[in-house]
């Protein structure tokens, strides 16, 4: 059997929130009558059982509960889902098992329980530690409550990550730096740092002309300043939006960037398995009623797609493209093929080629799309 | 006058754009039995798609029709269609020269307009009998009485009993035909005198060569004759002589004084048969040509480039084909640092230019980049030499110039009185010199201005339209070259001059235009890795400056729960946009950026 080297990640989408944040365009529902959580857990378990069949030869090395706000679901329901994964898949004892949480939605008692049922990593949606900014984003917690939750998490979990944002309304270079430093003071070992994007259809987008947003030069300065501070604190900028202490990188998210296989369960969850990318529909009631699950969108990747995605994803990572690996996979030389368009990025300090790897610098990561659109 | 001549009527239809000239022509064709109504495609005389779509006639065409009048006699009508736009004024005048009369179509809902007047004057200058026809009487807003009064007061021709028709609905068309028989004089001319025939149009046919449309004024032309074109002295043997029937050419072997028809003589290009030229026999021919011939010269020039440089050859082929039927179009290869290989093209005017551009894009499926239209400047150099400059790139250095002169046109504007103020401001702003103004009636006025042509090619039509809600009309003709304080304005992107953006402008206008174009460029140049300074300069002096800031955040920070497809789609869209970009040195510019610079809005 050649099963042992095939690994899989599992994503579970928990689409419940107390209230929708003003910038959010993820799939989430705010109705919270008690029944729906257990109904949803039932459906997810049915879906897990249906698909597990296909991954019999795989070892699951990471599990990620994202949302929404997974901690809004009773721990007993989360436990049922996690158990189902353990029963249906070969779950590695060393697997990284993460769940996302929002400040104030989880207390010490719940954390203890979450640890007991198997979660070993928690990612807290802090976003900002400035109350006026939190208000502008429509977050339901204060800076103090976020610190409290982070501190609590540090006591319970071996690995804690915080999400922060820059480029949010009311934010200044100073307030951002304060947020960053106070977050680091809690001892977190992983940080996701996102630039706010005003997505169409969100309340924040509709209000965009009335917002006091930091100008783009300030925003860029925040990004560079964060990279500088984090580097000084021993974090590596291992992916466009992610920083970690050595060994604390998020194994699950790395799968995405390394084009490794994962299965997603729950509404709006995406999967990449067997050369096919597919995604579930977003309608909760349809999902709850489903006996047989089928993806809403599905795309079988061609050779060209595979290479396109490989480059697009690999360049998100600090490790970049390993030239030897590229040659092995696609039988072409990455550097030679794209040299004409790559050269200027090297000269401008956006791209580096060292030790058989081609990768983006901090400045390059900030404009990854433009570079990709040019070279692909 | 011969018996034959007594039964010939040669006439044109003239009108302002959209007053229904082509529709009336269609009805006449229908009534004379040339075309069965059910077979008729709208506006048969305009046989180019583009003409049909725009509802205007670009090239003149002539048709021979038979009409049995109420007096029981059979009459031969030669209906000569004329181009309806100011750019083709000379061609109109030659077509009119081939006629004894003209139907002046006036829209009863609009009244007399600038080109109604311009065309009427042309007809009067050519001693034509003018027969007013009031059209569109079926529309609710038609005011026939007022239109009659206007024709009488403004143009000064009687309109008491002129036909009031609806060409569209086919009302009173017989009236028009009877009037043609009764009021338009039969042609005269001596059949026995040496041949004198006027070329009023021509078209290229791949089998016959050039088909030359003529009006015989004196003498006869036969198949087999050796003829001479009097302006060039070129001689040809006539292969065929005949008449233009609605659905093709009909050979008849001979045309005599008073008749309209065609001949072919294995002529290779329409450029050899110039409109307005006189044809006579090579032996015992006429000694004096008909008056009024002049060489048609382009008034407006622009660089035309394929958006995709690889299609240069296709563009050349397309221009070659268009030129076969359009002697007024001239082109020569041109190279631009910015745009690569293309052509410098000369046009009669802006409409002519637009038509050529559209035909290139539509009929030949080309994507084009067109530079700002330029007029022809006359530059007297210090050495005493005088040069005509149609391309800003060739404009001499300021210290070599003794005197620069620009073309000035006589402009005739007709407008509802409420817009007079706005139009006068516009003309003033465009360096116009007021000549006079008269009220056509209580509601409309006619203004005369001397205007530099380079102000007209610079977005004048749009400005006029927006200031008069589309009601004002403009007509102009070349007057002269006048000394003027001109400067060449250059644009630099990232320190490199972009030749295709240079243009000539009056000193006083240089600053404001430089600023506006710099702003436009800024808005249309996508951000790149580095800051791009945009500079507008006269010689070495920078007079306006903008900066395109360096590209900032362009990344999808989060990949929503592994939704890779979303990111991929975004990138593919971005790639599409990128493909269209042109590299100007180190700067990438979209074709739209060029076009945006050319399409300036009314002076904000």
Interface residues (C-beta under 8 A of the other chain):
Chain A: X11 X13 X26 X66 X167 X194 X195 X197 X216 X217 X219 X220 X223 X240 X241 X256 X262 X264 X268 X269 X270 X271 X272 X277 X279 X297 X299 X305 X308 X309 X312 X313 X344 X345 X348 X350 X365 X366 X367 X368 X369 X370 X372 X373 X374 X376
Chain B: X529 X530 X549 X551 X552 X553 X554 X555 X556 X557 X558 X559 X560 X561 X562 X563 X564 X565 X567 X568 X570 X571 X574 X575 X577 X578
